[in-house]
Amino acid sequence: MNRRQLLKSAGALAAGASLLPFLKTNAWAQSGSTAVVLIGNTINSLDIHRPGTNRPSYQVAVNVYDRLVTFGTKKLADGSLAYDYDKVQPELAESWSFSPDRKSITFKIKANAAFWDGTPVTADDVKWSFDRALALGGFPKVQMGAGGFVEPGQFVVVDAKTFRVDLKRPSKLALPNLGVPVAVIINSKVAKANATAADPWAAEYLHRNPAGSGAFRVERWDAGQQLIYVRNDKWAGGPLPGVQRVIIREVPATATRRALVERGDAHLSFQIPNKDAQELAAAKKVKVVGSPIDNCLYVACLNQNFEPFRDPKVRQAVAFAIPYEQIFRQAAYGRGVKMWGAKSAKPATAAWPQPFPYDTDLKKAKALLDQTKYKDGFEVPLSYDLGEADWGEPAALLIQESLGKIGIKVTLDKVPGANWRTVALVEKKLPFLLENFGGWLNTPCYYFYWAYIKGNLFNASNYDDATVKQLVEETLHMEKSDKAYDGKIRQMIQKAFDDLPRIPLWQPTLESAMTPKLQGYEFWFHRQVDARKYRLA
């Protein structure tokens, strides 16, 4: 038996074993009122504010809690649906208004907005929830800060149904930032009743017991296996979901997820590998939707703490040595948006992301390297996250091979997914790595804030440039309509072109496979399941 046959046999055995728990789930899938959704990773908490909550858990905040505002829907070129960042719409707030200087936003909360226990949603609940996001720290605090919300004193209860946010300065990010998953509104009375002196924000209670007003309640959570949502028939945040129940099943094996959705034993396999997306789309047994992820890039990061990468000509040599088209075919399976080969060395527009002016040219790469003290090459480890090996491994192998042709010896460093965030993003000590980041707030300056500013989480390259820092500070809160905005964004993108701390490979798509029965699937920037518009035909 060769290696391919062995892997195929092992995958079949794993799939067979994993199908056993689905006997009851399959019955639900045929019921007409329950949507069965498959995910590949583990939900570790029901509380997005709790320290240690992982990204897969953010879907709970989306489906179970409400925010003051949400986003509209738009139809993409292929007919699929996606959120519309440019259309902020009411969720718990029925209306809002800006002060003349745009440094305050006042929200009127819907009169019929109520938590699951029937308690009215009040401005006190909004303030307590926002205070909590800041107090518990970590990512929620940083995300709130992106909208200009940094101190509890900015959150003001005007009356029971009127809430105001005071800003230190006007910001285009303030209102949309209240529509992201962390800006949830929690039933503060329930939370306070279950708080303790050691846990004043009820993190332990809300970890397993959500207290929201959202479209769904949590009926059951079996950690590491499944999460079951049941519809809240008194939801005031929007039109009632078209299904009464949603079963989220955690199925790590991609082969199993594929088999279940092809057989109709699940309605949706969420965020599938590009290889499966390509093959399933060709087979046409199920519908495959691939949505470009706004403000997101898969990149090769060159850490400027690694001495050879401090030389801009070395970074440019690497950029011209990367086999972009091969990576796109073999790692992305042709699904996504190409981010290389721009004809001009200057930004075409102020849009982000956009193709960089680099393509595979080994002669040019070697000529650039020959102009440096590393003309005889050097050695460097290339790290990737084993949790994203479906694209990381083939991309790393192709980069290793191609850079070897100009004398750069690349060794591969496979980092376990559990350690990746710490070593790659927190400690920032990997010399050369494959990484991806997508900003929730869809503006170029927001992406640059996270990925190009020294010390910020996603700047794994340790890039530090005073001009870029100044441009980010000037544009982050600037309105897009400001006459200076486009020009400053172009300057920022030009610096990214020239300095190359991050070399884009491609803009990814989020791929999902679904049976014809499932309607209402919509792509969201947070890249999590949003079941609120699902219905079964």
Secondary structure, DSSP 8 states (H G I E B T S, - for coil): --HHHHHHHHHHHHHHHHHGGGHHHHHHHTSSSEEEEEESS----S-TTSTT--GGGHHHHHHH-B-SEEEEEEE-TTS-EEEEEEEEEESSEEEEEE-TTSSEEEEEE-TT-B-TTS-B--HHHHHHHHHHHHHT-HHHHHHHHHTT---GGGEEEEETTEEEEE-SS--TTHHHHTTSTTS-B--HHHHHHT--SS-TT-HHHHHH-----SSEEEEEEETTTEEEEEE-TT--SSS--S-SEEEEEE---HHHHHHHHHHTSSSEE-S--HHHHHHHHHHTSSEEEEEE-TTEEEEEEE-TTSGGGGSHHHHHHHHHHS-HHHHHHHTSTT-SEE----SSSS-SSS-SS---S----HHHHHHHHHTSTTTT-EEEEEEEEGGGHHHHHHHHHHHHHHHHTTTEEEEEEEE-HHHHIIIIIIS---SEEEEEEE-SS--HHHHHHHHSSTTSTT-TT----HHHHHHHHHHSSS-TTSTTHHHHHHHHHHHHHHH-SEEEEEE-EEEEEE-TTEE--EE-TT-S---TT-EE-
